[in-house]
């Protein structure tokens, strides 16, 4: 699927559905995103990703133009039935606006504080974690945060056109947000580094 308008239409139809969707995205080095469609804007779609142990953890936004293919599980997919049986649901997204990059980052930064941004122009560059400090119609200024120590670092400017994925509200970013808040109120050091369960 290379037509963004067709992808957006199919994704909007899935926002009212409990079906799981898998998105293959560009660049190909990024892993596919599987989960439930939470919101669709003009340029971005927000997914509540599903982990291998069938848990929803935070949210991932990816550009609709980068969707290479889109598939849904067969009717009666066992994972969907299992999720319904154990009442496993995505978290509360809140007023996140996925219309364009500026509205997405502004609302996600305000709602969740810490975001993780994946640039796509430099394939060797890892994702950046930080706090949204400022933005305009072309770029965002991110106060970087060291993922191992939760220590604030320099401000990094990233052009919207170079961002392929934004993650927020998951265990990684929420743990760092908690550590930053703890340090601000008590001066207590970050006990990290954060580790993914399992």
Secondary structure by P-SEA (a helix, b strand, c coil): cccaaaaaaaaaaaccccbbbbbbcccccccccbbbbcccccccccccccccccccccbbbbbccccccccccccccaaaaaaaaaccccccccccccccaaaaaaaaaaaccbbbbbbcccccccccccccccccccbbbbbcccccccccccbbbbbcccccccccccaaaaaaaaaaaaaacccccccccccccc
